[in-house]
Amino acid sequence: MVWLVVLSAMFSQALHADEATVDDARQALSKKDDDADSTKALEEVFQAAEKSYTLLKKGERTLTYGFDYSLVRDTMIETIRTGKDVYSVIGHSEANHTFTNSFTFDYGVWDNLTFSFRVPLIAKYDTERDLDAYSLGDVSASLRWQPWTSLRGKPVTTLYATLGLPTGDSPYDINPNNDLSTGSGYYSLGLGANVSYVIDPVVLFGSVGYTYNLPVKDIDQVRGGRLLEEVEPGSSINLSMGFAYSLSYDVSLATSYQMQHSLKPTFRFVDGKAEGSEQTSSVMNFSLGLRTAPDRIVNVNAGFGMTEDSPDVILGLSMPLDIEGLKAQ
């Protein structure tokens, strides 16, 4: 009988040990509150890569630094009036290298409304003509509004409005033969919508928008031997689409296609008017996101133009900046 009691005790201990082992394994495999959620991590990666989709909670503040480089090579052909009804055609090459350091401040007005303010600092070089310019670029402000709450398995829609201010050096206030501009020279108003959809581990996104560029008056600039008085820049339509893919919690890739079609501008001279040509810019862009800290994602991107009206080379970097006292308590 004694050996039966001993055997029973051993079996009972083994059973309890197996149950404890199973419970420990189940607990170890179960998701903790502080574990990384793949969907949440993917959304963070996507928001870091595509800032136009980011919405902050009410009272939250972020500051993002961005560095961008673009190269545009072109041959300009200009018709100059040399006499009454007599014109001559000249051409010159351009190779514009543009370096932009930008700071973007985002503030959560409500949980579904974010205000943004962007300040670019531009250094521009034309290596073909040996010209350079250093100046503030065109400052812009925007509002992003999410009209419907986010639901798992449903697309997320964000509406936006932007205002561009002509704070950079205007191309209509300089001598185009000896100076470079760092701004557009006109105010602009834009409206559009962004849509994103999470299919773990991928986020699909797209956007469409319209920008109205306000006319520029009282220019008083000589262009091609004629006195330019007013410019109607023409509106533009933009479209983008792409996807972000999370390789892991710390590494992600994103690919996007961006297109902008600008309508014909109108130039009004003292002795008449002339219309420019429509332009279409198409760009392919590739981005690598690296999580360097739990709340920091650094993005590096490279792209190239696909049409004559596009930049030849595009490089960029963006990262959040931590400033003491910036975030709401």
C-alpha positions, 0 to 999 in steps of 0.5 A: 500500500505504501508504494501505491501512496508514493506512486500516487503522490509522484503522479499528482506532482507530475500532473501539477507540474505539467499544468504549471508548465502549460499555464506558463507557456500560455501566459508567455504566448499571450499578448501583454499590454506593453507588447508591440501591436503589429497593426499599431506599429504599421500605422506608426510607420505609415504616419511617419512616411506619409505625414499628410495622413497623420492626425494627432490627439487633442493638445498633442504637438510634434515638430519634424525636421526634413531635408530634401534635395532635387536636381532639375536639368533643362534647356530653356528656349526664349523668344526675344523681340529685337524689333517690330515684329522681329524675334530671335530665339536663344537657348541656355542650359540649366542645372538647378540643385535645390537643398531644402531644410524644413521644419513642420509643426503639427498641433492636434486641435481636436482628436480628428483635426490637426493643424500644420505649419511648415517653414522651408529654408532653401539653398539653390545652385545653378551649376550651368550658369554659376548662380546661387540663392539662399533664402526662406522658401514658401511657408505653408499652413494646412488643416487635416480633418478625419470626418469618420472614426477609424474602424478596423478593416475599414478605409480611413479618409482624411480631408485637407485644406492648404494655404501657400504663402509667397514668402520666398524670393519671387521669380517675378521680382528678380532678374531672371538672367542673374538671379534664382528664385526660391518661391512661386511668387503667388498665393495658393489654395488647395483642397483634397482627400487622402484614403488609407487602408490597412491589410497587415502587414501592408498599408495601401494609400492614395490621395487626390487634390486640386490647387488654385493659384491666385493671379500675380499683378503689378509685376513690371518685369521685362521678359523676352524684350516685353514688359510683363504686367500680370500672370495667371499661374493656372490651377493644378490637379495632383494624384498619388498612390502607393503602399507601405510594408512593415518588414519588422517592428523596426524596419519598413519600406514604402513606395509611392507614385505622385503626379501633378498636372498644371493647366496653362498659365497666362502671361499678360504683357503691355502689348498683348498676352501669351499662354504657356503650355500645360505641364505634367510632373510624375515621380516615383519615390521609395522610402526606408523607415528605421525605428531608432527609438520606441517613439522615433522613426527616421525615414530616408527616401529616394526618387526620380522623375518620369517626365520632362517636367519632373525633377531628375533626382530626388533625395530626402530625410525626415525625423521627429525632433524632441524639444523640452516642454513641446509635448502637452502634459 
